[in-house]
Amino acid sequence: MSLRVTTSKFLPVLWGSCFLLGCSEEPRVKALSRPSVELAQWKEAGFVELVPPIRPPTSADGSDRISVWLRLPSAAQIITDRSSGEPRLRMPSGAELDRVEVTQRGDLTTAEVEDVRGTTFGPEGESFHVFRRRDAELWGLEWARGDAVAQRAADQALAAGLPPAARGRLVELNQCAGCHTPDKPAATRVAESTLPHRKTDASGLYHPQSVLERETPVEFSRPNDPNLADPFVRFRCATGGLSVREAGGSKSPRCSDGSVPLATLDLQRALAAGDPHAQAVCASRKFIWEHLDELGRVAFADAFSDCGIGPQRNHEALNVGGSKNG
Ligand code: HEC
C-alpha cells in the first residue's frame, strides 16, 4: 500500500496557495491524503518503528502515544557524521520518517491517528509533511524545507480549519526547521530554551539518535512521564537533587537546581526479565545496525552490544522483537 496519494479533493487548498504563489509554476505545497486513520498502516507500508530506551512524555491520562517510523530504500545506508565532534547519524537520500501521534483507549491496534509530522530526504533536499485526521482518512500537505513562501502557505492552510484560539499554537508547531536543527546539543538546564532537551543528529532528528543512547535527557513536552512507572529505568540529576513533580494525576521528574534530569534503561535486566519495551528497543537498534556504516557500528558499539548485536553476534542466538528469548 502506498502511503502517499495525491487527490483532487484537496485542490481548494492548492488554489489558495496558487493564489499566493502564482499558478504558472508547480504548486510549492502539495496536497496529500491517506485512506485510513489506523496506526497499522505504517508497518504495512514497510516502515519500522524506532523505539528509544526512554519514551516520550504523555498526557495526564496516558492516552497520548507518540511513535516514530522510518522507511529506507533497500540499499540505503545511514551515515555517521563526526563534524560536530561526536558521532551523529545522518539519514541517506530516500529515507522517510513519520512522527505519529495517536489517542490510545484500549488496544493500540485500534488507536486512531490524530497528527502526523514527517520528513523525506531526497537528492535535492528535504521535504516536510503533515497529516491531520478528517473523518475516516488523513489529509495533509508537503513542502520543501527552506522554502519560506511554501512554509507560510502551509501554515495558513493548516490553520484555516482550526478555531482562532488554536491557530497560533499550530503555526508555532509547524515551524519544523526550528526544532529540527542539525547537530543541536543536548540541553543541560531546563530554562535554556523552549527547544526539546535531547540532542539532534546530523539530519536534525531526535528519535534515531536517542535509540542508540545509554543515557537520555528527559523531555517535559507533556506533563506525564511514563518512564517513572518502568522498574528498569533509573533517573538522576547531573547536579542537584531529584524529585517527582505531581500535578493533576501527572508525574514528571525534576532536578532541584533546574538541571535537566537524565534517564537510563537497564537493558540487561529488562531483557533478562523478557520486558517487551526493551525487546522493541533492541529490535530498533538491530534495524539501525543493519543499515549503518562501519564508522557508526564502531562508534555506537556499546549500544549494540547491550542488545547482543555485533559483528560476530548479530547472526547468532539473538532474536529481538517479539521472541521470548529477547
Ligand atoms: C517544538 C519542537 C518541534 C517542532 C516545532 C516540530 N518537531 Fe518534529 N519532533 C520533535 C521532537 C522532540 C521529536 C521526537 C519525538 C517526540 O518526542 O515527540 C520529533 C519527531 C519528529 C520526527 C521523527 C524523527 C525524529 O526527529 O525523532 C519527524 C519526521 C518530525 N518530527 C517532523 C516534524 C515536522 C515535519 C514538523 C513541522 C510540521 C515538526 N517535526 C515540528 C520536535 C519538534
Residues whose N, C-alpha, C, O or C-beta is under 5 A from the ligand:
A	BS01	HEC	P56 I66 V68 L97 D98 R99 R117 G118 T119 F128 H129 V130 E172 L173 N174 Q175 C176 C179 P196 G204 L205 Y206 H207 P208
